[in-house]
Amino acid sequence: MHLVRFRCGKDICHGIAHDPQLTAARVVVGDIFGDYSITDDILPVEQLLAPIVPTDILCIGLNYQAHAAETGSTPPENPMLFIKSSNTLNNPGGVIPMPRRTHMVDYEAELAVVIGKDCKDVSADDALDYVFGYTAANDVSARDWQKDKKLGGGQFARGKSFDGFCPLGPQICTKDEIENPNALGIRCTLNGEVMQDGNTSDMIFDVPALIESLSGTMTLRQGSVLLTGTPPGVGMARDPQVWLKAGDEVAVEVEGIGRLVNTVR
């Protein structure tokens, strides 16, 4: 199913998208990870929200061969984990606030995996059994705070955890809708211009390998969202470099999932 989370009046609801434009949804009640039912009630989507409020936001760096190459980085031997804090969560159509203390804000189109049940020490062969579904993400990044040790940077979490730096959506496609998460087109457009245009098949560590690796050292909790890395074309690696600015519209598209659009202000 194609699951959305939305506001209708004073209520926040989960629902199954009723139309491609996501203007209405059939209401789902109960626990989306467990006991739930699909009602006959169709409500207007007055505001589309991030399709889940994640338990954790776990992210992987340098996970596309071509992205590692464009940054001049050696592909990692193991998945490189960093974490975005909960204040980064942003909605489809939401505003990405331009921080006053940085002018090097970058976009990153990513496939996001929603974990459906707690998993620990899971093999790659069994990994997809623990996946609930998939959505799109923009891993917005302040590159100076991420990279510059003079700013207390040189640490990914600081540059990745400004307010509103993790738009998610527009919907979760449950895993039965996605035959192979590592065979999906993924792109980012900035003000209508294609900046990233890749495929999840270029991942260094595919989705099962990521789950196997991470669950070997930590419990991946139900409701966690795993951002799986970005393809080439980020603003930092361009010549001249491209940084987001007020008034920009940035869109992330993942095949089979939809288009996540946000503006910068």
Backbone hydrogen bonds in HBPLUS format (Angstrom, degrees):
<---DONOR---> <-ACCEPTOR-->    atom                        ^
c    i                          cat <-CA-CA->   ^        H-A-AA   ^      H-
h    n   atom  resd res      DA  || num        DHA   H-A  angle D-A-AA Bond
n    s   type  num  typ     dist DA aas  dist angle  dist       angle   num
A0174-THR N   A0001-MET O   3.04 MM 173  5.56 170.6  2.04 162.1 164.8     1
A0017-ALA N   A0002-HIS O   2.98 MM  15  5.86 161.5  2.01 162.1 167.9     2
A0003-LEU N   A0172-ILE O   2.79 MM 169  5.02 160.3  1.83 156.7 153.2     3
A0172-ILE N   A0003-LEU O   2.83 MM 169  5.02 163.9  1.86 147.9 151.8     4
A0004-VAL N   A0015-GLY O   2.78 MM  11  5.35 169.4  1.79 160.4 164.2     5
A0015-GLY N   A0004-VAL O   2.89 MM  11  5.35 151.1  1.97 151.5 153.2     6
A0049-LEU N   A0005-ARG O   2.84 MM  44  5.38 161.0  1.87 151.8 152.1     7
A0006-PHE N   A0013-CYS O   2.85 MM   7  5.45 160.8  1.89 155.5 162.1     8
A0013-CYS N   A0006-PHE O   2.80 MM   7  5.45 161.3  1.83 162.2 166.7     9
A0007-ARG N   A0047-GLN O   2.85 MM  40  5.06 157.0  1.90 146.1 153.8    10
A0046-GLU N   A0007-ARG O   3.02 MM  39  5.67 133.5  2.25 154.1 167.7    11
A0047-GLN N   A0007-ARG O   3.27 MM  40  5.06 137.9  2.45 136.2 138.5    12
A0008-CYS N   A0011-ASP O   2.87 MM   3  5.36 161.7  1.90 153.7 159.9    13
A0011-ASP N   A0008-CYS O   3.10 MM   3  5.36 150.7  2.19 132.2 128.9    14
A0028-VAL N   A0014-HIS O   2.88 MM  14  5.38 172.1  1.88 134.5 133.3    15
A0016-ILE N   A0026-ARG O   2.75 MM  10  5.04 152.3  1.83 141.7 146.6    16
A0026-ARG N   A0016-ILE O   2.88 MM  10  5.04 157.7  1.93 146.0 144.8    17
A0018-HIS N   A0024-ALA O   2.94 MM   6  5.39 163.4  1.96 143.4 138.2    18
A0022-LEU N   A0019-ASP O   2.94 MM   3  5.39 164.4  1.96 119.5 124.4    19
A0045-VAL N   A0023-THR O   2.81 MM  22  5.01 175.5  1.81 124.0 124.6    20
A0025-ALA N   A0043-LEU O   2.96 MM  18  5.59 153.6  2.03 153.5 161.8    21
A0043-LEU N   A0025-ALA O   2.94 MM  18  5.59 158.8  1.99 158.9 155.6    22
A0027-VAL N   A0041-ASP O   2.86 MM  14  5.67 160.5  1.90 163.8 170.3    23
A0039-THR N   A0027-VAL O   2.94 MM  12  5.60 163.3  1.97 170.3 175.9    24
A0029-VAL N   A0037-SER O   2.98 MM   8  5.53 160.6  2.02 160.8 164.5    25
A0037-SER N   A0029-VAL O   2.89 MM   8  5.53 153.8  1.95 155.3 163.2    26
A0031-ASP N   A0035-ASP O   2.95 MM   4  5.27 143.1  2.08 137.8 131.5    27
A0034-GLY N   A0031-ASP O   2.88 MM   3  5.12 159.9  1.92 112.1 118.9    28
A0055-THR N   A0223-GLY O   2.98 MM 168  5.12 159.4  2.03 105.3 112.0    29
A0225-VAL N   A0056-ASP O   2.89 MM 169  6.20 167.8  1.90 164.9 166.3    30
A0084-LYS N   A0057-ILE O   3.18 MM  27  5.52 155.9  2.24 145.4 152.4    31
A0058-LEU N   A0225-VAL O   2.90 MM 167  6.17 159.2  1.94 163.9 169.0    32
A0227-LEU N   A0058-LEU O   2.73 MM 169  6.14 158.3  1.77 163.2 166.5    33
A0059-CYS N   A0082-PHE O   2.83 MM  23  5.25 156.6  1.89 174.9 167.2    34
A0082-PHE N   A0059-CYS O   2.94 MM  23  5.25 153.7  2.01 142.6 147.1    35
A0060-ILE N   A0227-LEU O   2.95 MM 167  6.17 133.8  2.17 145.7 159.6    36
A0061-GLY N   A0080-MET O   2.86 MM  19  5.30 158.5  1.91 148.3 155.4    37
A0204-ILE N   A0063-ASN O   2.71 MM 141  5.16 152.8  1.78 127.2 135.0    38
A0068-ALA N   A0064-TYR O   2.95 MM   4  6.21 162.7  1.98 160.8 164.8    39
A0065-GLN N   A0202-ASP O   3.14 MM 137  5.98 164.3  2.17 158.4 156.7    40
A0069-ALA N   A0065-GLN O   3.06 MM   4  6.32 153.9  2.13 145.2 152.8    41
A0070-GLU N   A0066-ALA O   3.01 MM   4  6.22 154.1  2.08 140.9 147.0    42
A0071-THR N   A0067-HIS O   3.20 MM   4  6.37 139.5  2.37 143.1 152.3    43
A0073-SER N   A0068-ALA O   2.90 MM   5  5.05 154.9  1.96 161.0 156.7    44
A0072-GLY N   A0069-ALA O   3.08 MM   3  5.06 156.6  2.14 102.2 109.4    45
A0088-THR N   A0085-SER O   3.11 MM   3  5.94 166.5  2.13 123.4 127.2    46
A0089-LEU N   A0086-SER O   3.28 MM   3  5.91 167.3  2.30 118.2 121.2    47
A0164-GLY N   A0087-ASN O   3.25 MM  77  6.59 167.2  2.26 133.3 132.5    48
A0166-CYS N   A0088-THR O   2.66 MM  78  4.91 135.4  1.85 145.7 131.5    49
A0090-ASN N   A0166-CYS O   3.07 MM  76  5.51 142.3  2.21 123.0 114.4    50
A0168-LEU N   A0090-ASN O   3.18 MM  78  6.34 149.5  2.28 148.5 146.2    51
A0094-GLY N   A0091-ASN O   2.92 MM   3  4.89 156.9  1.97 123.2 124.4    52
A0093-GLY N   A0261-VAL O   2.72 MM 168  5.44 147.3  1.83 165.9 177.3    53
A0096-ILE N   A0263-THR O   2.72 MM 167  6.03 171.1  1.73 165.7 168.3    54
A0265-ARG N   A0096-ILE O   3.09 MM 169  6.25 161.1  2.12 146.8 148.7    55
A0143-ARG N   A0104-MET O   2.82 MM  39  5.55 149.7  1.91 171.8 161.6    56
A0244-LEU N   A0105-VAL O   2.74 MM 139  5.37 169.1  1.75 159.5 160.0    57
A0106-ASP N   A0141-SER O   2.73 MM  35  5.12 161.3  1.76 150.1 156.4    58
A0141-SER N   A0106-ASP O   3.07 MM  35  5.12 159.3  2.12 133.7 139.2    59
A0139-ASP N   A0108-GLU O   2.90 MM  31  4.96 150.7  1.99 146.0 145.3    60
A0110-GLU N   A0137-ALA O   2.95 MM  27  5.11 146.6  2.06 156.7 151.5    61
A0137-ALA N   A0110-GLU O   2.96 MM  27  5.11 150.0  2.05 152.5 152.2    62
A0228-THR N   A0111-LEU O   3.13 MM 117  5.85 168.2  2.15 164.5 167.8    63
A0112-ALA N   A0135-THR O   2.84 MM  23  5.15 166.3  1.85 157.7 153.2    64
A0135-THR N   A0112-ALA O   2.91 MM  23  5.15 158.8  1.96 142.4 148.5    65
A0113-VAL N   A0226-LEU O   2.83 MM 113  4.95 161.9  1.86 137.6 141.9    66
A0226-LEU N   A0113-VAL O   2.79 MM 113  4.95 162.7  1.82 145.7 151.7    67
A0114-VAL N   A0133-GLY O   2.85 MM  19  5.25 176.8  1.85 149.8 148.8    68
A0132-PHE N   A0114-VAL O   2.77 MM  18  5.49 163.9  1.80 156.5 161.1    69
A0133-GLY N   A0114-VAL O   3.43 MM  19  5.25 158.1  2.48 131.3 135.5    70
A0115-ILE N   A0224-SER O   2.90 MM 109  5.39 171.9  1.91 162.4 165.0    71
A0223-GLY N   A0115-ILE O   2.86 MM 108  5.40 171.0  1.87 149.8 149.8    72
A0116-GLY N   A0130-TYR O   2.76 MM  14  5.47 157.4  1.81 141.7 147.8    73
A0119-CYS N   A0220-LEU O   2.95 MM 101  5.27 147.7  2.06 138.4 148.7    74
A0220-LEU N   A0119-CYS O   2.95 MM 101  5.27 158.0  2.00 162.1 158.6    75
A0121-ASP N   A0215-SER O   2.77 MM  94  5.04 176.3  1.77 118.4 118.9    76
A0126-ASP N   A0123-SER O   3.09 MM   3  5.35 133.5  2.32 101.9 113.7    77
A0127-ALA N   A0123-SER O   2.96 MM   4  5.90 115.4  2.39 141.6 159.2    78
A0127-ALA N   A0124-ALA O   3.29 MM   3  4.91 149.7  2.39  93.4 102.2    79
A0129-ASP N   A0126-ASP O   3.04 MM   3  5.65 151.4  2.12 118.1 126.8    80
A0130-TYR N   A0127-ALA O   3.01 MM   3  5.73 163.2  2.04 120.5 125.8    81
A0131-VAL N   A0128-LEU O   3.22 MM   3  5.09 166.1  2.24 102.7 106.4    82
A0175-LYS N   A0132-PHE O   3.08 MM  43  5.93 153.8  2.15 131.3 129.9    83
A0134-TYR N   A0173-CYS O   2.87 MM  39  5.29 152.8  1.95 136.2 143.6    84
A0173-CYS N   A0134-TYR O   2.83 MM  39  5.29 163.2  1.86 158.9 158.7    85
A0136-ALA N   A0169-GLY O   3.32 MM  33  5.32 142.4  2.47 123.8 133.9    86
A0169-GLY N   A0136-ALA O   2.99 MM  33  5.32 149.3  2.09 148.0 149.9    87
A0138-ASN N   A0167-PRO O   3.14 MM  29  5.47 146.2  2.26 147.9 150.7    88
A0140-VAL N   A0138-ASN O   2.95 MM   2  5.60 129.8  2.21 105.9  91.0    89
A0140-VAL N   A0165-PHE O   3.18 MM  25  4.81 130.3  2.45 136.2 143.4    90
A0142-ALA N   A0159-GLY O   2.81 MM  17  4.72 176.0  1.81 143.3 144.7    91
A0146-GLN N   A0142-ALA O   2.96 MM   4  6.13 141.9  2.11 147.4 159.4    92
A0147-LYS N   A0143-ARG O   2.87 MM   4  5.89 147.7  1.97 145.2 152.1    93
A0148-ASP N   A0144-ASP O   2.73 MM   4  5.25 159.4  1.77 145.4 152.8    94
A0154-GLY N   A0146-GLN O   3.08 MM   8  5.46 126.8  2.37  94.6 109.3    95
A0151-LEU N   A0148-ASP O   3.10 MM   3  5.67 155.9  2.16 113.4 120.2    96
A0153-GLY N   A0148-ASP O   2.91 MM   5  4.89 136.1  2.11 143.8 138.5    97
A0152-GLY N   A0149-LYS O   3.04 MM   3  4.95 159.7  2.08 107.3 110.0    98
A0160-LYS N   A0156-PHE O   3.03 MM   4  6.07 132.9  2.26 152.4 166.3    99
A0165-PHE N   A0162-PHE O   3.24 MM   3  5.68 147.2  2.35 144.4 139.2   100
A0177-GLU N   A0174-THR O   2.78 MM   3  5.65 163.7  1.80 131.0 136.7   101
A0178-ILE N   A0175-LYS O   3.17 MM   3  5.27 149.9  2.27 102.5 111.1   102
A0200-THR N   A0184-LEU O   2.85 MM  16  5.34 158.6  1.90 148.5 153.9   103
A0255-GLU N   A0185-GLY O   2.89 MM  70  5.12 170.8  1.89 155.9 156.6   104
A0186-ILE N   A0198-GLY O   2.98 MM  12  5.28 161.9  2.01 131.3 131.0   105
A0198-GLY N   A0186-ILE O   2.76 MM  12  5.28 167.5  1.78 171.8 170.5   106
A0187-ARG N   A0253-GLU O   2.95 MM  66  5.31 156.8  2.01 150.3 156.7   107
A0253-GLU N   A0187-ARG O   2.92 MM  66  5.31 167.5  1.94 153.3 155.8   108
A0188-CYS N   A0196-GLN O   2.90 MM   8  4.84 149.0  2.00 125.1 129.4   109
A0195-MET N   A0188-CYS O   2.77 MM   7  5.57 168.6  1.78 156.7 160.5   110
A0196-GLN N   A0188-CYS O   3.18 MM   8  4.84 164.3  2.20 133.8 136.3   111
A0189-THR N   A0251-ALA O   2.90 MM  62  5.22 155.4  1.96 145.8 154.1   112
A0251-ALA N   A0189-THR O   2.91 MM  62  5.22 163.6  1.94 153.9 158.3   113
A0190-LEU N   A0193-GLU O   2.79 MM   3  5.16 156.2  1.84 145.9 147.8   114
A0193-GLU N   A0190-LEU O   3.02 MM   3  5.16 165.8  2.04 114.1 115.3   115
A0191-ASN N   A0249-GLU O   2.77 MM  58  5.08 169.1  1.79 162.6 163.1   116
A0202-ASP N   A0199-ASN O   3.02 MM   3  5.97 171.3  2.03 128.8 130.7   117
A0203-MET N   A0200-THR O   3.24 MM   3  5.65 164.1  2.26 113.6 115.2   118
A0210-LEU N   A0206-ASP O   2.92 MM   4  6.19 152.9  1.99 158.0 166.8   119
A0211-ILE N   A0207-VAL O   3.08 MM   4  6.35 164.9  2.11 157.6 160.6   120
A0212-GLU N   A0208-PRO O   2.95 MM   4  6.15 161.5  1.99 150.4 155.8   121
A0213-SER N   A0209-ALA O   2.95 MM   4  6.08 166.1  1.97 147.6 151.5   122
A0214-LEU N   A0210-LEU O   2.89 MM   4  6.05 177.5  1.89 160.0 160.3   123
A0215-SER N   A0211-ILE O   2.95 MM   4  5.77 160.2  1.99 143.8 150.4   124
A0216-GLY N   A0213-SER O   3.16 MM   3  5.30 145.4  2.29  99.7 110.1   125
A0217-THR N   A0214-LEU O   3.10 MM   3  5.73 161.9  2.14 115.7 120.8   126
A0218-MET N   A0214-LEU O   3.06 MM   4  6.15 134.2  2.28 148.4 161.9   127
A0224-SER N   A0221-ARG O   2.91 MM   3  5.59 150.7  2.00 145.8 145.3   128
A0237-ALA N   A0234-VAL O   3.24 MM   3  5.73 136.6  2.44 108.9 118.6   129
A0238-ARG N   A0235-GLY O   3.25 MM   3  5.39 162.9  2.28 107.2 112.3   130
A0242-VAL N   A0235-GLY O   3.10 MM   7  4.35 159.4  2.14 112.1 118.0   131
A0248-ASP N   A0245-LYS O   3.09 MM   3  5.84 160.0  2.13 146.1 147.3   132
A0247-GLY N   A0264-VAL O   2.80 MM  17  5.44 171.7  1.80 144.6 142.4   133
A0264-VAL N   A0248-ASP O   2.93 MM  16  5.28 145.5  2.05 150.2 153.3   134
A0250-VAL N   A0262-ASN O   2.85 MM  12  5.51 163.3  1.88 167.5 171.7   135
A0262-ASN N   A0250-VAL O   2.95 MM  12  5.51 160.3  1.99 157.1 163.6   136
A0252-VAL N   A0260-LEU O   2.83 MM   8  5.04 158.0  1.87 143.3 148.9   137
A0260-LEU N   A0252-VAL O   2.75 MM   8  5.04 170.4  1.76 157.7 159.2   138
A0254-VAL N   A0258-GLY O   3.20 MM   4  5.85 158.9  2.25 159.8 162.9   139
A0257-ILE N   A0254-VAL O   2.95 MM   3  5.48 162.2  1.98 138.3 141.7   140
A0258-GLY N   A0254-VAL O   3.21 MM   4  5.85 162.5  2.24 159.0 159.6   141
